[in-house]
Amino acid sequence: MRLFLRQARPHKARLALGFLFYAGASCTSMPQLWVVGKVIDEGFIARSPRDLAAWLGVAAALVVLQPILWANGFRQFSTVEARNQRQLVRDLTDRLNTAGPAVRDRVSSGELLNLPSEDARRAARAVNDAGFFFNTLVMFLVGAALVWSIHPLLGVVIISGSLVTAVIAGPLLGRLQASQSDYRARIGDLSAHAADIVGGLRVLRGIGGDVLFAARYRERSDELRRKGYEVAGPSSWIHALRHSMPIVFVAVITWVGALLAADGAITIGGLASAFSFATIFIAVSGNFVGTSQYLVAAWVAAKRIVRVLRIEPDLADDGTARGGRGELRDPESGLAVPVSGLTVVVTAETAPAAAACERLARYRDSETVWGGRPLAEYALAEVRSRIMLLTDEDYLFTGTLAATLRVPEARARQAVAAACADDLASQGMDLVVEEGGRNLSGGQRQRLRLARALAAEPETLLAVEPTSAVDAHTESLIASRVAAARAGRATLVVTASPLWLAHADRVAWMVDGKVHALGTHAELLADAAYRRLASHSA
Amino acid sequence: MSTMETVRGRLPVAGPAAVRRAVGRLLAADPGRASAVLLLYFGAAAFSVSVPILLGKVVDGIAADWTTGQVHLVCAVILACVCVQFVLSRLGRLAGYRFGERAAARLRESVVERVLSLPLVQVERAGRGDLGTRTASDVNVVADMLRDNGPTVATLVIEVVVLYVATFVASPLLGLVALVTVPPLYLSARRYLRRAAPAFLEQRAAMSEAAETISASGAGARTVESLAMQEERRELGYARGQSMMDKMLRVVRLQTNFFTLLLMINRGQLVLVTLAAGIWYFQGGLTLGTAIAAITVTVRIANPTNGIMTQLGEFQQGAAALARIEGVNLIPEEPRDARPEGARLRLDGVTFGYGDGPDVLHGLSLHPAPGERLVVVGPSGAGKSTIARLLAGIDRPRTGNATLGGVPVYDIGVEELRRHVVLVTQEHYVFTASLRDNLILAAPDAGDERLREALRRVDARWALEEGLDVMLGEEHRKLTTAEAQQIALARVVIADPDIVILDEATAGIDPASAGNVEAALAAALAGRTVIAIAHQLQAARSADRIAVVEGGRIAEAGTHEELLAAGGVYAGLWHAWQGD
């Protein structure tokens, strides 16, 4: 609710104007039907061409005026709706900037796709639906008053008729939705099944199972069809009721009106316009139900958005210290990064070593110390600008190669050379990298991520398996070039490849998430278990 | 690992004529039900339109001093008509829903069937996104159209037609006057649709761009932090929001203009009919009752007309979705009917390049011996994966031959081919299904013991512990890369083909476990021809033969010892890799 209010506040004047236009449109719409009665009574029955012309003139004026007023109202509300969409996308952008990793952990990628598109659209719509609701309400009130003025009895019939229609249509519709939710869920299941088939199409065509999966899909599709048949029963009742209820009231109005007219209590024109009002109220009572449904959908979508906007960063950024210096140490694993040189972490299982790196780079809170002081006491911006973590999860955003590397060309070229990504750079620095690097092969992505990290020249670089998707020859080149390029700065690489170990200043051998032994590669090779892990000649 | 992922063909989209044919097919497939639906709708509309006609009778009756009894009688008839209308409309709806349900089922089943018979090369190229959208969300859009909007608009159209007929019945001249507004309505609707279609598309595109940017910001949240990209992401996100707003405002402008016109035309029609009725009434050509009947019928025309007009856009979207679905049918079938004699797989002097690109392979020959374990190594981009694709019959060489049992591999039917050759890549797909269903793909009749044996052979102890009934997939049991790899390999063991091609199949497993899986797999595939493509050298040493690929050619081939003795490329790589 607060989201809706916050969205409405900056547009108060515009919304007020919109309400005014809508009120005007309603006040010019309903009297048109009342004029029909006047035309019949004072024009037709009185056989007065002058009065006929006069009333038709009034009607024509209203016919021209009403759409213009309505359109202006619609424009106001829609403009606010469009601005709200923009605002929601902005809010999501800002939230991702402040609490990004926390959002990623708590919101699925599918949901994240839906939030700025479908959900934002639905939530932003609320204001327009509120406008429609208001418009309908005013139409209803003005219409009811005019019918009342023809004859109170007709007024009572038409108001109670609309109420009954709304009451019947509303709850019935609710029941329909309840019975449909199972059906909708099945549609979702079946789509997911189809998506699954497409996702694994390569396997199904290459190894087999296409016949099996086709048969299973047909089975489920048939089940859905049967379920659809079941839903068709109640659905058809409700649609027929919604469609026929108003006509029933038209018939009742006709009956009551005819008796009144026969008695002379109302004029023939009054009867005709009462009939017309009843006809138009069909649409009006339907609108109430329709807009309420949309408002409910908007509410649900807004709740989803608010949930994300409320996600706070995982890490408290209340440290203020700057200028960290000295060794970086994670007491939990015993892993330490000295101020300079290449440290290689050798481990049979990558995950615990990667977790230690996350603690060292403060992507999760820990007891890590930097130059004798807890890492958490430093400002997060300071930590981020000086310690960089490189993993295969690092994302490649869409953009040219130059934009991806984010540094002047000469420096970018050096980084590209060190990461052996020349095959990409040779296609030009304006080569476009698509979202997630999906137009590159796994090896190309990995080398580009490495080049980007090298180009940033962080004081401390922690790299987890930076060359796992690269061939031996290239890996060997990368290891020597990176070691040379980062001489004098701190670099830590998690890998068991001898090609990296050949350049290591020191090696930390990790077992079960703890540093088991420290030393040079040559020293550690004395241990058979280490040799099995870190030497391909064993 | 090659340039293959940079080549991505777009799937075709059907033209308007093909879409019309598709709609015709959907309707014609169930002619009995379709005509029953139409008949019921017409009946319902006819009975509902009798209400204003009878109102005219009442008016004339009142003028003719009817008794109350007569008024009661006619009004009772009106109410009876409404009841009949209700029954017919409910039956029509029921038949309409069922018709739509059947048509939707037929549509989605035929799409999935078609997708499952796509040529391999298309499957590889299309990428999941496009094909996935077509089989899932596009099918749903069209199905909703068939189930819901279709029947609704059909009732509205029929209602409008019946109402116009009714004005003619009441008074042919007034009927003509009422028709005067149809041409401008038609023209403005056409104009609106022509402009709105691209505007809606742009709006959708802006929305998916925003979605893509936001989800990229989410997926890359840590990267944003680590590279301090907040400012760029903010600018980009704000620009996406702005474009979403601009595109929506454009749609709103078009809608505002169209709806304004629509409202004016609808009510203008009423004024015109009333005017004409007045003139003719004064001339004595018309009773008051007929005039009122015609006027009140005209009042009613507005509602269904608005209903149709507001749904036009959705129909357009439905047609666009159907065009994409039909596009899948436009992919040419590959005639594949060659039958191999024996299981000798070989490449002879093949050249190949992707799309219009330069050659990736240059006259390369490779003759794996039956039962041998051949490892293909070489630097990234040397063409290793391309060799795998030619051997597996996915692509056709530009020149030279890729043959299995003497016939071109790419001419062998997929069902036949996969009994001989199976390609396993590093992309391991796990279906949202039970472990059993994930395994029995190639052998639907395989017993549980055979499945367990295969799991044992690939060292998947976790799977044996959890049992064959465990549900796999994102929202059930999520597998690690290594576990997914084991499933992929177990599938191959169960499929038991003559030749297995492993394209970096064990990349991405922890170094320690990779060894286990490879050893287990070697044992599991004993006696089969195994062609393993690798960028790491683990697998090379134990191979029967090693082929080194460089720059699209076989640089050297032989056993590990032979190549080391030769002191060529491989020897260099090996020494580097060992850390010598």
Contacts between the chains, C-beta under 8 A, distances in Angstrom:
chain1	res1	chain2	res2	distance
A	32	B	267	6.2
A	32	B	270	7.5
A	33	B	299	7.3
A	36	B	270	7.6
A	36	B	274	6.9
A	36	B	295	6.5
A	36	B	299	7.5
A	39	B	274	5.8
A	39	B	278	7.2
A	40	B	288	7.7
A	40	B	291	7.8
A	40	B	292	6.6
A	40	B	295	7.7
A	43	B	278	5.7
A	44	B	277	7.9
A	44	B	278	6.3
A	44	B	281	5.7
A	44	B	288	6.0
A	44	B	291	6.4
A	45	B	288	6.9
A	47	B	282	6.7
A	49	B	278	7.6
A	49	B	282	6.3
A	52	B	275	8.0
A	52	B	278	4.8
A	56	B	271	6.0
A	56	B	274	6.3
A	56	B	275	5.6
A	56	B	278	7.4
A	59	B	270	7.7
A	59	B	271	5.2
A	59	B	274	7.4
A	60	B	268	7.9
A	60	B	271	5.3
A	62	B	267	8.0
A	63	B	264	6.3
A	63	B	267	4.2
A	63	B	268	5.7
A	63	B	270	7.7
A	63	B	271	5.9
A	64	B	264	6.6
A	66	B	263	6.7
A	66	B	267	7.2
A	67	B	259	7.5
A	67	B	260	4.4
A	67	B	261	7.7
A	67	B	263	3.8
A	67	B	264	4.9
A	67	B	267	7.9
A	68	B	260	6.7
A	70	B	259	7.6
A	70	B	260	7.3
A	70	B	263	6.5
A	71	B	256	4.8
A	71	B	257	7.7
A	71	B	259	6.7
A	71	B	260	4.3
A	74	B	252	7.7
A	74	B	255	7.7
A	74	B	256	5.7
A	74	B	259	7.1
A	75	B	252	6.8
A	75	B	256	5.4
A	78	B	248	7.6
A	78	B	249	7.6
A	78	B	252	4.1
A	78	B	255	7.7
A	78	B	256	7.5
A	79	B	249	6.8
A	79	B	252	7.2
A	81	B	248	7.3
A	82	B	244	7.9
A	82	B	245	4.5
A	82	B	248	4.2
A	82	B	249	5.1
A	82	B	252	6.7
A	83	B	245	6.2
A	85	B	241	7.1
A	85	B	244	5.3
A	85	B	245	5.8
A	85	B	248	6.2
A	86	B	241	4.1
A	86	B	242	6.0
A	86	B	244	6.3
A	86	B	245	4.0
A	87	B	241	7.4
A	88	B	241	7.6
A	89	B	210	5.3
A	89	B	214	7.0
A	89	B	237	6.3
A	89	B	238	7.7
A	89	B	240	5.9
A	89	B	241	3.3
A	89	B	244	6.1
A	90	B	237	6.7
A	90	B	238	5.6
A	90	B	241	5.0
A	92	B	214	5.4
A	92	B	237	7.3
A	93	B	213	8.0
A	93	B	214	6.8
A	93	B	217	6.7
A	93	B	233	6.7
A	93	B	234	5.8
A	93	B	236	8.0
A	93	B	237	2.8
A	93	B	238	6.4
A	93	B	240	7.9
A	93	B	241	7.2
A	94	B	234	6.9
A	94	B	237	7.9
A	96	B	214	6.8
A	96	B	217	4.4
A	96	B	218	5.8
A	96	B	221	6.3
A	96	B	224	7.6
A	96	B	233	7.1
A	96	B	237	7.6
A	97	B	217	7.5
A	97	B	224	6.9
A	97	B	230	4.6
A	97	B	233	5.9
A	97	B	234	5.9
A	100	B	217	6.8
A	100	B	218	6.8
A	100	B	221	2.7
A	100	B	222	7.0
A	100	B	224	5.7
A	100	B	225	6.3
A	101	B	221	4.7
A	101	B	222	5.1
A	101	B	225	6.9
A	103	B	218	5.8
A	103	B	221	6.5
A	104	B	218	5.1
A	104	B	219	6.7
A	104	B	221	4.8
A	104	B	222	7.6
A	107	B	218	6.9
A	109	B	215	6.0
A	109	B	218	7.1
A	109	B	219	6.4
A	112	B	214	6.3
A	112	B	215	4.3
A	112	B	218	4.5
A	112	B	219	7.7
A	113	B	211	4.7
A	113	B	212	7.7
A	113	B	214	7.8
A	113	B	215	4.9
A	114	B	211	7.3
A	115	B	211	7.8
A	115	B	214	6.6
A	116	B	207	7.6
A	116	B	210	4.5
A	116	B	211	5.2
A	116	B	213	7.8
A	116	B	214	4.3
A	116	B	240	7.6
A	117	B	207	4.3
A	117	B	208	6.4
A	117	B	210	6.3
A	117	B	211	4.2
A	120	B	210	7.8
A	120	B	244	7.9
A	121	B	207	7.0
A	187	B	140	6.6
A	187	B	143	7.8
A	190	B	108	7.3
A	191	B	136	4.1
A	191	B	137	7.1
A	191	B	139	7.5
A	191	B	140	6.0
A	192	B	136	7.6
A	192	B	432	6.8
A	193	B	432	7.6
A	194	B	108	7.2
A	194	B	111	7.9
A	194	B	112	5.9
A	194	B	132	7.9
A	194	B	135	4.5
A	194	B	136	4.9
A	194	B	139	7.0
A	195	B	132	5.1
A	195	B	135	7.1
A	195	B	136	4.8
A	196	B	431	5.4
A	196	B	432	5.1
A	196	B	433	7.7
A	196	B	473	7.7
A	197	B	112	6.3
A	197	B	115	6.9
A	197	B	116	6.8
A	197	B	135	7.2
A	198	B	115	6.3
A	198	B	128	6.0
A	198	B	131	5.0
A	198	B	132	4.5
A	198	B	135	5.4
A	198	B	136	7.6
A	199	B	128	5.6
A	199	B	132	6.9
A	199	B	429	5.9
A	199	B	431	8.0
A	200	B	429	3.9
A	200	B	430	7.8
A	200	B	431	5.3
A	201	B	115	6.9
A	201	B	116	7.5
A	201	B	118	7.3
A	201	B	123	4.9
A	201	B	131	7.4
A	202	B	123	5.9
A	202	B	124	6.9
A	202	B	425	7.5
A	202	B	427	7.1
A	202	B	429	6.9
A	203	B	429	5.1
A	203	B	441	6.8
A	203	B	488	7.6
A	203	B	491	7.3
A	204	B	116	6.6
A	204	B	441	6.9
A	205	B	116	7.6
A	205	B	118	7.5
A	205	B	120	5.7
A	205	B	123	5.7
A	205	B	414	5.9
A	205	B	418	7.8
A	206	B	120	7.4
A	206	B	392	7.4
A	206	B	418	6.2
A	206	B	422	6.3
A	206	B	423	5.7
A	207	B	418	6.1
A	207	B	422	5.6
A	207	B	441	5.3
A	207	B	442	5.1
A	207	B	491	5.5
A	207	B	492	7.0
A	207	B	495	5.3
A	208	B	415	8.0
A	208	B	418	5.8
A	208	B	441	4.8
A	208	B	442	3.7
A	208	B	443	7.6
A	208	B	495	6.3
A	209	B	440	7.5
A	209	B	441	3.0
A	209	B	442	6.8
A	209	B	444	7.7
A	210	B	116	4.4
A	210	B	117	7.6
A	211	B	444	7.6
A	212	B	437	7.7
A	212	B	440	7.3
A	212	B	441	6.7
A	212	B	444	5.2
A	213	B	116	6.9
A	213	B	431	8.0
A	214	B	112	6.4
A	214	B	113	5.8
A	214	B	116	5.2
A	217	B	109	7.0
A	217	B	112	5.0
A	218	B	109	5.5
A	221	B	105	5.2
A	221	B	108	5.8
A	221	B	109	5.3
A	222	B	105	6.9
A	224	B	105	7.0
A	225	B	101	5.3
A	225	B	102	6.6
A	225	B	104	7.7
A	225	B	105	4.3
A	228	B	97	7.1
A	228	B	98	7.8
A	228	B	101	3.9
A	228	B	104	7.8
A	228	B	147	7.2
A	229	B	97	7.9
A	229	B	98	6.0
A	229	B	101	6.2
A	231	B	97	7.6
A	232	B	93	7.9
A	232	B	94	5.6
A	232	B	97	3.6
A	232	B	98	5.5
A	232	B	101	6.7
A	233	B	94	6.9
A	235	B	93	7.2
A	235	B	97	6.0
A	236	B	90	5.2
A	236	B	91	7.7
A	236	B	93	3.7
A	236	B	94	3.9
A	236	B	96	7.9
A	236	B	97	6.1
A	237	B	90	6.1
A	239	B	89	7.7
A	239	B	90	7.8
A	239	B	93	4.9
A	240	B	86	5.7
A	240	B	89	4.6
A	240	B	90	3.6
A	240	B	93	5.7
A	241	B	86	7.7
A	243	B	89	5.7
A	243	B	155	7.7
A	244	B	48	8.0
A	244	B	82	6.6
A	244	B	85	6.3
A	244	B	86	4.1
A	244	B	89	6.3
A	247	B	48	5.6
A	247	B	51	6.5
A	247	B	82	5.2
A	247	B	85	6.7
A	247	B	86	8.0
A	248	B	79	7.7
A	248	B	82	5.5
A	248	B	86	7.8
A	250	B	51	5.9
A	250	B	82	7.9
A	251	B	51	6.1
A	251	B	75	7.3
A	251	B	78	4.8
A	251	B	79	4.9
A	251	B	81	7.9
A	251	B	82	4.8
A	252	B	79	7.9
A	254	B	51	6.9
A	254	B	54	7.8
A	254	B	55	5.4
A	254	B	58	6.9
A	254	B	75	6.2
A	254	B	78	5.9
A	255	B	72	7.9
A	255	B	75	3.9
A	255	B	78	7.1
A	255	B	79	7.1
A	258	B	55	7.9
A	258	B	58	4.7
A	258	B	62	6.9
A	258	B	71	5.0
A	258	B	74	7.7
A	258	B	75	5.8
A	259	B	68	6.9
A	259	B	71	6.1
A	261	B	58	8.0
A	261	B	59	7.8
A	261	B	62	5.3
A	262	B	62	5.2
A	262	B	66	6.8
A	262	B	68	6.4
A	262	B	71	5.4
A	268	B	59	5.6
A	268	B	62	6.8
A	268	B	63	7.6
A	268	B	288	6.8
A	268	B	292	7.2
A	271	B	55	7.9
A	271	B	59	7.0
A	272	B	55	7.9
A	272	B	59	7.5
A	272	B	292	4.9
A	272	B	295	6.7
A	272	B	296	6.3
A	275	B	52	7.2
A	275	B	55	5.9
A	275	B	296	5.3
A	275	B	299	8.0
A	276	B	295	7.9
A	276	B	296	6.0
A	276	B	299	4.5
A	279	B	296	7.0
A	279	B	299	5.3
A	279	B	300	5.3
A	279	B	303	7.4
A	280	B	299	7.1
A	280	B	302	8.0
A	280	B	303	7.6
A	282	B	303	6.2
A	283	B	303	5.2
A	283	B	306	7.6
A	348	B	510	6.4
A	348	B	511	7.0
A	348	B	512	4.0
A	349	B	510	5.6
A	349	B	512	7.2
A	350	B	510	5.7
A	361	B	226	7.7
A	363	B	222	6.6
A	381	B	228	7.9
A	384	B	225	5.8
A	384	B	226	6.2
A	384	B	228	6.5
A	385	B	228	6.6
A	388	B	226	5.6
A	388	B	227	8.0
A	389	B	222	7.7
A	389	B	226	6.1
A	393	B	222	6.9
A	394	B	220	7.5
A	394	B	222	7.2
A	394	B	223	4.9
A	394	B	226	7.4
A	395	B	216	6.8
A	395	B	219	5.5
A	395	B	220	2.8
A	395	B	222	7.7
A	395	B	223	4.4
A	396	B	220	7.9
A	397	B	216	5.9
A	397	B	220	6.1
A	397	B	223	7.6
A	397	B	229	7.6
A	398	B	216	7.3
A	406	B	227	6.7
A	423	B	380	7.7
A	423	B	381	5.9
A	435	B	212	6.0
A	435	B	216	5.5
A	436	B	216	7.2
A	436	B	219	7.1
A	438	B	5	7.5
A	439	B	5	6.7
A	439	B	6	5.4
A	439	B	8	7.6
A	440	B	5	7.0
A	440	B	6	7.3
A	441	B	1	5.0
A	441	B	2	6.4
A	441	B	3	7.2
A	441	B	4	7.8
A	441	B	5	5.4
A	441	B	6	7.9
A	441	B	380	7.4
A	442	B	1	6.1
A	442	B	426	7.4
A	442	B	507	7.8
A	443	B	1	5.0
A	443	B	380	4.5
A	443	B	535	7.5
A	444	B	380	7.7
A	452	B	227	7.3
A	456	B	227	6.3
A	468	B	507	7.3
A	468	B	508	6.9
A	469	B	1	7.1
A	469	B	507	6.4
A	469	B	508	7.7
A	469	B	535	7.5
A	470	B	380	6.5
A	470	B	535	6.8
A	471	B	377	7.7
A	471	B	378	7.0
A	471	B	379	4.7
A	471	B	380	5.3
A	471	B	535	3.7
A	471	B	536	7.4
A	472	B	535	7.0
A	472	B	536	6.3
A	472	B	537	5.6
A	472	B	573	5.3
A	472	B	576	6.3
A	472	B	577	4.3
A	473	B	379	5.0
A	473	B	572	7.9
A	473	B	573	5.5
A	473	B	576	6.8
A	474	B	379	5.9
A	474	B	380	6.2
A	476	B	576	4.4
A	476	B	577	7.3
A	496	B	511	4.9
A	498	B	577	6.8
A	498	B	578	6.0
A	498	B	579	2.9
A	499	B	576	6.4
A	499	B	577	6.4
A	499	B	579	6.4
A	501	B	579	6.0
A	502	B	579	4.9
A	521	B	579	7.7
A	533	B	511	7.1
A	533	B	512	7.0
A	535	B	578	7.0
A	535	B	579	6.6
A	536	B	537	6.8
A	536	B	538	7.3
A	536	B	577	5.7
A	536	B	578	4.9
A	536	B	579	7.3
A	537	B	578	4.7
A	537	B	579	7.9
A	537	B	580	7.8
